[in-house]
Amino acid sequence: METGPKTIYCGRNVTMKHYWEIYKKFVSTSISEATSFRLSFFLVAVMDIIFYLTTLFSVSFIFDHVQNIGPWDKNQLLFFISFMLAIDHLHMTTISESFWRFSDHIRTGSLDFLLLRPAHSIFSVFFSRFRAATVFNGIVAWGFLIYYGKEVGLPLLSWAILPFMILIGLNLLLVIEIILSTAMFWIVEGAGINFLRMQLQQLARWPDFIFSKYTRRVLTLVIPISLVGTAPVNFLLDYSNYQYLLMLVIFSIILWIALFFWWNFAIQKYESASS
């Protein structure tokens, strides 16, 4: 008998190993599709690298005119930007394409087939697309993160927990985006939701202190998008700044619980376009 973490799907026990096997199939299928169009594969990779460079250089340019922005100097802010680029790389590679396809699945009725898969429907919908073209761009994103981590003098413990900090930041970003995307069940066209989701990503790419007091409260306590990067980076730079990190963990747990209720409600109201 297999043991280990389990989740319940349609009355059956499904092991984490089962999910891993499904995900490997998702990845291999996505890679096969992506490599069939080599020029597109190359251009997507180049586009993301240009995005990384322009994002970092635009921030670096600002510091040609000022010494500090808020409490941070140039290297600290560039470390934050690099941290967010690392999150963006994982996000673009593992899940971003699924958000754009979700509304098509609802509109065409192909969502029915995803719901029938032997796995939780959230997993089938949002983790079925793997963006193979951006895999190797991680060398650039993580390279900048390591470089600016050295520039700010990260202690050894911060280096050890850095990957975990990136994952918990990504986790909060994902749950906020999935909750928002669930509104597509009631909206025929999902482009507006996706552009709103991208605007939230833009807000997350800046530390909270650049916003006004009331905006900061909204982005921390109402829509906690600013915690995605601000909480982990503040903790990595100074362990006494753990309050935001604690808030990030609490919000992540609350939002995932809320998502499952919200998602189940949406599924019950879903009327297949294929029926």
Secondary structure, 3 states (H helix, E strand, C coil): CCCCCEEEECCEEEEHHHHHHHHHHHHHHHHHHHHCCHHHHHHHHHHHHHHHHHHHHHHHHHCCCCCEECCEEHHHHHHHHHHHHHHHHHHHHHCHHHHHHHHHHHHHCCHHHHHCCCCCHHHHHHCCCCCHHHHHHHHHHHHHHHHHHHHCCCCHHHHHHHHHHHHHHHHHHHHHHHHHHHHHHCCCCCHHHHHHHHHHHHHHCCCHHHCCHHHHHHHHHHCHHHHHHHHHHHHHHCCCCCHHHHHHHHHHHHHHHHHHHHHHHHHHHCCCCCC
